[in-house]
C-alpha cells in the first residue's frame, strides 16, 4: 500500500497547497514578515512531506525533529486548518485528508519535546 504522500498526489500537491496557503495570507503581511514566512513555507512543506512519506521510522523522526525546530507553531496550526478542506476541494477523499492532517499533527506533537532553546 502506498504511503499518505503518494495517496494525496505526492510532494508537488503538498508543496503547491502550502504555497497557496502563504499566497492567501501574504496580502496581510509586511515585507519583513513575508521574508520569514517564505522560510516557514519551505520548512512546512519539507515537514509535511517527511510526515507523510515512507522513510524508515528513526530517519523520519530525526528529520522531523530537525525541521520542527524552525516551525512557527501558530502558522503550522493555521496551515493544517487550511490544508484539510483544501485537499478535499482538490478531490482528495475527506477521510484521507483527515488522516494526512492527523499524521502531521501526531508527528509534530512527538517533536515538541525538547524544542525550546537552552537559556
N, C-alpha and C positions, 0 to 999 in steps of 0.2 A: 504494500500500500504506500502511496506517495505521502510525503510529509505535508504539513499545513501550507508551507510556502509554495510548493508545487500545485496544491489543490486550489489555491487562490489565483494562480496565474504566474507565479514566480516573482523574483525581485523587481522586475520592471513595474508590475502592478503596485507593489508596496511602495516603491520609490516615487512613482507618479502620484499616488494617493497622499503620501506625506508632503510632496511638493504642492499639491492642491490645497492642503491644509494651510501651509505657510503663505500661499498666494492669497487665500481668503482672509487671513489675519494681517497680511502685510500692509494694507492701507491704514491700519490702526497703529503702526509702529513708527518711531522716529528713525532717522538714519543710523544712529548709534545702536538702537535695539535691533534693527534689521541685520546688522553685521553679526551680532551674537546669535540671532535666530537662524542665520544661514548655517552656522556651526551646529546648532541644535538640529536643524533639518537633516544634515548629513549624519550626525550621530544617531538620531532616532531611526532613520532608515536602516542604518547598519545594525542597530539593536534589534529592530523588528525582524530583519532578515535572519539574524542569528537566532532569535527566539523561535522562529517558525521553521528553520532549516533542519537538516538532518545530521549535523556534526555530532560526533560521539559526546556523551554526557559531560565528561571532565573538560574537554576542549570548549564545548558550548558554554559551560558555566564560567570558565575562566574568561573567555572572550566577553560574555555578557557582563560580568563584574567590571571589567575594564571599561566597557562602553557606558555602563550605568553611572560611573563616577562623573561623567560630564553632562548627564541629563538634568534638565530643569524639571523637577517633579510636576509642578502645575502645568507646564506646557505638555509634558508627556501624557498626563491625565486628560488634558483637553484634546490632544491628538487621538487618544483611544476613543473618546466620546465621538469624535468626528469620523473615525475610521470605520466603526461597525456599520452605521447606516449608509455610509458612502459605498462600502463594498457591496451592500445589498442593492443599492442603486445601479452598480456596475454588473449585477447579475449573479453575484456570489450568494449561494443559499444562506438564509438567515442563521441557521444553526452553525454553519461553517464559519461565518464572520464572527459569531459569538465565541466559538471555540478559539479562533485566532486571537481575539482580544483577551480572552481568559488566559491563554498560554503566555501572552506577552506580560499581562499583569502578574501572573504567578512567577515568572522568571524575574521580573523586576523586583518583586517582593523578596525573593531569595537573595537578591543582590544588595538590598538596602543595608544589611548588617555590615558595619564597618565602612560605610561610605563617608562618614564625617571625617573632616580633616583633624589631625592632631593639633592641640593648642600648645 
